[in-house]
Amino acid sequence: MGFMFRRNALKTLAALGCVAALAACSKPQASFQGTDVTGLEYAQNFHLTDHNGSERSLKDFAGKVVVIFFGYTQCPDVCPTSMQEMAQVKAALGADGERLQGLFITVDPERDTPEVLKAYMANFDPGFLALRGTPEQLEAVAKEFKVFFRKVDGQTPTSYTMDHSAGSYVYDTQGQLRVYERYGAGPQALEADVKTLLAEAK
């Protein structure tokens, strides 16, 4: 009886040792301020042209945390606020700010020409890029990212506004979608989540 007890106890200790070893080797799950969307199969990629005329996709920014926001340059408040917060986060990161890539995808390519987009990005950070595409490309990207947008007529043909989804998509340094930041969460939440993703890459 005593022999069987000791043998079973040794087996239990050995099993616990294996579990402990596996736990020590596995990475703890990241905790985010925004909505954790790790593993969801949408917003996987895009193929658009930046304001400098270069074709871009997510793979171009490997090694950086990427934050994508959809908007338009004549947006009165939501878009400039979101882009300004992104610039604040980059500045707050210090030297690590170079590892953050801000991307602005316009939902108004009719008015947002490359020249307009380039000037708009200069208001926030010279390293941020604005992206645009044909109406067909934009429709495909909006479907991939589950983004809503629609034109709202104004008093003149060129004074229309755009209703659109307000939120940012955050990718890790491997190009995987990890976090969705809701509009209004503030720069502190985005900064914390970017720091978490940068720390994962070290």
ZAMARGU-4260 file (C-alpha; in steps of 0.2 Angstrom, whole numbers, plus 5000, padded with zeros to 4 digits):
<rodrens>
0) 5000/5000/5000 | 5014/5012/5005 | 5024/5007/4989 | 5009/5011/4978 | 5005/5027/4987
5) 5023/5033/4984 | 5023/5028/4966 | 5007/5037/4963 | 5014/5052/4972 | 5029/5052/4961
10) 5019/5051/4945 | 5008/5066/4951 | 5024/5076/4955 | 5031/5072/4938 | 5015/5077/4929
15) 5015/5094/4939 | 5033/5096/4934 | 5028/5095/4916 | 5014/5107/4918 | 5025/5119/4927
20) 5038/5118/4913 | 5025/5121/4899 | 5018/5136/4909 | 5035/5143/4911 | 5039/5141/4892
25) 5022/5148/4886 | 5020/5167/4884 | 5007/5175/4895 | 4992/5182/4885 | 4993/5200/4881
30) 4981/5212/4890 | 4974/5227/4880 | 4965/5243/4884 | 4956/5242/4867 | 4946/5227/4860
35) 4957/5211/4858 | 4953/5205/4841 | 4968/5193/4840 | 4964/5179/4828 | 4949/5186/4819
40) 4950/5183/4801 | 4946/5200/4793 | 4956/5216/4790 | 4970/5205/4784 | 4978/5216/4771
45) 4976/5230/4758 | 4983/5235/4742 | 4982/5254/4740 | 4993/5269/4734 | 5001/5281/4746
50) 5002/5299/4744 | 5019/5298/4737 | 5013/5287/4723 | 5020/5270/4730 | 5009/5254/4730
55) 5007/5248/4748 | 5002/5233/4758 | 5004/5228/4776 | 5020/5218/4772 | 5029/5234/4768
60) 5028/5239/4787 | 5035/5222/4794 | 5044/5226/4811 | 5033/5240/4815 | 5016/5242/4825
65) 5004/5248/4812 | 4989/5259/4816 | 4976/5261/4803 | 4962/5274/4803 | 4948/5277/4789
70) 4943/5295/4786 | 4943/5310/4775 | 4953/5326/4775 | 4937/5337/4776 | 4931/5328/4792
75) 4928/5342/4805 | 4932/5333/4821 | 4933/5314/4822 | 4947/5312/4809 | 4959/5326/4815
80) 4956/5321/4833 | 4961/5302/4829 | 4976/5307/4819 | 4982/5320/4832 | 4981/5306/4846
85) 4991/5294/4835 | 5004/5308/4833 | 5004/5311/4852 | 5007/5292/4855 | 5022/5292/4843
90) 5030/5307/4852 | 5027/5299/4869 | 5036/5283/4864 | 5052/5292/4862 | 5065/5282/4852
95) 5052/5268/4850 | 5041/5280/4840 | 5050/5275/4824 | 5043/5258/4827 | 5025/5265/4825
100) 5018/5267/4808 | 5002/5277/4806 | 4991/5275/4791 | 4976/5285/4785 | 4965/5277/4772
105) 4953/5290/4764 | 4935/5286/4761 | 4934/5301/4750 | 4946/5298/4735 | 4936/5310/4724
110) 4942/5326/4734 | 4957/5318/4743 | 4970/5319/4729 | 4988/5314/4733 | 4993/5332/4735
115) 4979/5335/4748 | 4983/5319/4757 | 5001/5324/4758 | 4998/5341/4765 | 4985/5333/4778
120) 4998/5321/4784 | 5011/5335/4787 | 4999/5342/4800 | 5002/5327/4811 | 5018/5317/4808
125) 5029/5317/4792 | 5031/5298/4794 | 5013/5294/4793 | 5006/5289/4776 | 4989/5292/4768
130) 4982/5279/4756 | 4969/5280/4743 | 4962/5269/4729 | 4949/5268/4715 | 4931/5267/4720
135) 4932/5248/4717 | 4948/5246/4727 | 4940/5256/4741 | 4924/5246/4741 | 4935/5230/4742
140) 4945/5236/4757 | 4930/5243/4766 | 4922/5225/4764 | 4938/5217/4770 | 4939/5229/4786
145) 4920/5229/4789 | 4921/5248/4787 | 4905/5258/4784 | 4905/5274/4774 | 4892/5284/4764
150) 4891/5301/4755 | 4880/5314/4763 | 4875/5327/4750 | 4878/5346/4755 | 4871/5362/4748
155) 4883/5361/4733 | 4890/5346/4724 | 4907/5348/4732 | 4901/5352/4750 | 4896/5334/4754
160) 4901/5325/4770 | 4905/5307/4773 | 4898/5296/4787 | 4910/5283/4791 | 4916/5271/4805
165) 4927/5278/4818 | 4940/5267/4825 | 4958/5261/4823 | 4965/5244/4819 | 4981/5240/4827
170) 4993/5227/4820 | 5008/5219/4829 | 5026/5219/4821 | 5022/5203/4812 | 5007/5211/4803
175) 4994/5202/4813 | 4978/5211/4818 | 4978/5212/4837 | 4967/5227/4843 | 4953/5238/4838
180) 4953/5255/4847 | 4936/5263/4848 | 4935/5282/4844 | 4935/5292/4861 | 4946/5280/4871
185) 4959/5293/4871 | 4978/5292/4867 | 4983/5284/4884 | 4974/5268/4879 | 4982/5267/4861
190) 4999/5271/4869 | 4997/5257/4882 | 4992/5244/4868 | 5006/5250/4856 | 5019/5247/4871
195) 5012/5230/4874 | 5014/5225/4856 | 5032/5232/4855 | 5037/5223/4871 | 5031/5207/4863
200) 5043/5209/4849 | 5058/5211/4860
</rodrens>
